[in-house]
Amino acid sequence: MQNFILEAALTVLLTVPAYLVTILIIAAVRALIALRKGTGYAKQAFQKTFWNLFTEMLNPLNWF
């Protein structure tokens, strides 16, 4: 039982940073694409994309 809990904790600890990096990359690419419309729009696109994906990560139904 302890082995299972340790494996589950390690899985979460390794998956969360990887997902955060993926979110940052996706948001950065979207901001670079939106940069053609102006820097303000690019910043807004980055923030909107990041927070939408970040809140999806917090949804416990997506963990299974």
Order of alpha helices (4+ residues) and beta strands (2+ residues): alpha-alpha
